[in-house]
Amino acid sequence: MSFQAYINNIKAKTGKSPEDFKKLAEKKGFIENGELKPTLKAGEIIKWLKDDFELGHGHAMAIYAVFKKNKQTIEVKGETKFTNKKPVKKNLKKNVLKNNYR
């Protein structure tokens, strides 16, 4: 299942988008100034998402990944979509390989 499929299933089940979950996480005190609190453990967020929204572990981890900004977003026809790729790492890997094998 793709990351976007996880997000689509979460929205279908809960009626909430990742942005909605971010707002709720801010109200709970998990996120401050758009960033996860540094002392917060992933398990606390996962437990909240499982308990309050009946999400499975994988779906809860997908929302956590959005909070950690581990996913790149793109706009498609006015809708936010997520990709599985982290372009910074991809470019780093490409540069490392390029520089090590000249």
N, C-alpha and C positions, 0 to 999 in steps of 0.2 A: 504494500500500500504506500502510495506517495505521501509526502508531507502534506500536500494540498488536500489530498483525500481525507487525511486525519482532520484537518481544519474544517472541511466541508461537513464531515460527519458530526463533529462537535457542534457546529452551528445548527445542523438539523435536529440534534438531540436536545440542545439547551436553548436554542434561539439566540445564542450570544456569539458575537464575533470575538476574535482575539483582542480587538480594541476595547470591547465591553469588559472582557476579563481583566485587562490592564486597569481600567477604571475601578473595578471592584477590588483589585489587589491594592491599589492606592488607598482606598477607603479602609482596608484591613491593616494598612501600615506596612505591607510587604515591599511596596515601591515608593521611593521618594525622589523627587526631581527627575522622574523618568527612568530611574535606575533601581535595580534590586538592591535592597539593603545588604551591605557586605557581610553582615553577621548572620544573615538568613540562610538556612539550610534548605536544599531542594526538597527534602522530605516533608517540611512544613507546608510548602505550597502544594505538593502532590497530595498530601492528606486532606487539605482544604478542598481541593478540586474533586477528590474522590467522595468525601463526606457530603459536601454541599451540593454538588452537581452530578453525582453518581457517574463520574467519568472513570473509565478503566485506566490502568497504569500508563499504557502507551499514549492515550489521548491526553492525559494529564501532563505527561512529559512533553508532548507537542506544545501545549500552552506554556510550559516552563521554558522551552526553547525560544519561544517568541519573547518572553520576558527577558531572557538572557541576551536577546538580539543575535541568536545563532543562525537566524534565517534571513535571507535577503528577500525583500518584497519588491514586487513590480506592479504597476498599474495596468490592468487589461480591461478595456471598455468601462472605465470608471470604477472598477472593483479591484481591491487589493488581493494579489495572489502571492503565494510564497514559493520559493525555489529551494531545492535541496542543496544548492551549491553555496559555498562561502567563497566569494571571489578572491578575497585577500589570501586565503590559504592556497587556492588554486594557483594564483600568480606567484606566491612564494615557492611552491613546489616546482613550478615551471622554471623560475629563475635559478633555483638551486640545481636542478638537473642540467640546465643550460650552462651554468658556470662550472659545474664539476666535471662535465664531460666534453670540454672543448679540446 
